[in-house]
Amino acid sequence: MPHMSGSRFMSETFKGYGVTHLFVMPYVLNPVLRDCEQLGIRRVMCHSEKGAAYMADGFARVGHRPSVCMAQSVGAANLAAGLQDARLACSPVVAITGRLEQIKQHRHAYQEIDHRGPFEAVTKFHSQVTSARELPFFLRQAFREATTGTPGPTHLDLHGIDGTVVANEEADLELIVEQPFTRVPPFRPEPELELVREALGLLSSAKRPVIVAGGGVTASQAQADLVALAEKLSIPVATAMNAKAAISADHPLAVGVPGNYSRSCANKIVCESDLVFFVGSHTGGQLTHDWRIPPAGTTVIQVDINAAELGRSYPVRLGMQGDARATLRKMLEECESGEPRTEWLDRVHQLIREWREEVAPLVNSDDLPMRPERLCKELSETLPSDAILVSDTGHAGVWTGTMLDLKHSGQSFIRCAGSLGWGIPAAIGAKCAAPDRPVICFTGDGGVYYHLTELDTALRSGVNTVTVINNNSSLNQEQFGVEQTYGARVPGSDELWMLSDIDFAKVAESMGCFGVEVTRPDEFSGALDQALSCGKPAVIDVKTHIEGIAPPAWLPPGAP
């Protein structure tokens, strides 16, 4: 058994598990960072622990493999806060922190808190590591837990404020890399054949079925199989935000995103269906508009790699445990082409057409400042065919969910699952995972302020992302609630949602990045071309209308 330091063991393990980047907030595990450099693993030094966690999240989701972020004990709670998004998005992030040795606990050590609680709230697996001898077990377990079942973040707490008590210790350490756990999913379980046939029978007999694809379809890379089954059975497809790129927006069976960040037509179609087939979906509150779409009592089929998800929110007529791609392929093998559901599809197309006609005046508006709906149209039409679009939350999530169309099978989409400000660092992580693809972050001025400093991280690291800012100098998504409280727009209410008028293009340029301002729709295409070709991180500051507020998502009459 080789004799080596904990540092060397960690570095060799990272290399074996296919880790190409470490997202770190110094000062942490310097011996590991040194050894990783020797092995060709890039170190990305961030400006905040949350930024490091968000970068690791973006990397893991785009790369379909585990990623690593690290911070010392002082910043551990900040790193845990950043893992909330990875937890909500089922992202396989391995977090490593320092922790003062036990003899220094409960004695008011400088800058030390017990951060086990924050990590237990946002991880699938959490453990202390007190010596190098424990690394072979716990490090493998962290990768195993992160990738299996429903993926999610894990955490190891290494003794020493920066983890070096463990890293510097030497021991006889056996390096074992378990290849299945270097990727997501590590295994592709299939449901029993009789359940597949029963599901196909239910789908065939339904008059108005709809497929609702969740993030599991994206994680499983089952997009082509999803579309093939929908086409074979003539079933329309709605997608969760995490599966937005699973079917081209102009496909005749594409419905759009239902739930809170939705087109009214998508919610109406799901509510009018007589059978909903959830594929790789948690059936969570955002997708279902707080479990009202589809309404209670709808017949449900559900497939998920984690059996604990079957029937969690909707009682299922039939549940199947299985990987999304493996299950869809098994269904394709067993099914025959169904009769065209002409009446149902005519109704689906009517609802989509009515929605497009309703929003057309805003989508095509020449108003200045620009309407955000028009900005989404311009971005939809100019987005490269192999682009990765990274969306922040809040209004950025609403606009990308409702108004932005992905029309090419080579395009990808990931979105913030929790905290505003995720977009810029997540895009950096995504670009590290796919350096040859254009990565565009869509966010608002409110989201930019959180982690604007990470543009410097991108610049130093040569990670050339493009950030498109819907800049209306406000948090105008909050406007209604604030003015409802005050009864009108008054000076005091303005303080709670209006922001300073900032030229983010000039801010980007002052940091050494590329910046360009857009005030008119016809300027956007050229600005995006410049940003993609400038050879450095870029910001497109789009001045938009402060009254550009997304309407509330549609609910059926009488919904609670």
Protein Blocks (a to p, Z undefined) as FASTA:
>chain_A
ZZddfklmmmmmmmmnopabdcddddehklmmmmmmmnopacdddfbfklmmmmmmmmmm
mnopacdddddfklmmmmmmmmmmmmmnopacddddddddfklgonlpghiacfklmmmm
mcfbdcddfbfklmmmmmmmmmmmmmgcjadddddddehjklpmmmmpccdddddddfkl
mcccfbdcdddfklmmmmmmmmmmpmbbcddddfklmmnopmmmmmmmmmmnopacdddf
klmmmpcfklckbnbjehjkccfklmmmmmmpcbdcdehiahiaklnonoiaccehiacd
dddfblklgoklmccfbdcdddfklmmmmmmmmpccddddfklmmmmmmmmmmmmmmmmm
mmmpcbdcddfklmmmmmmmmgcfkbccdddehjllmmmmmmpccfbfkbccdddfkbgh
klmmmmmmmmmmmmmbccdddddfklmmmmmmmmmmmmmnopacddddddehiafklmmm
mmmmnopacfklmmmmpccdddfklmmmmnopacdddfbfklmmmmmmmmmmnopacddd
ddddfklccddddddehiZZ
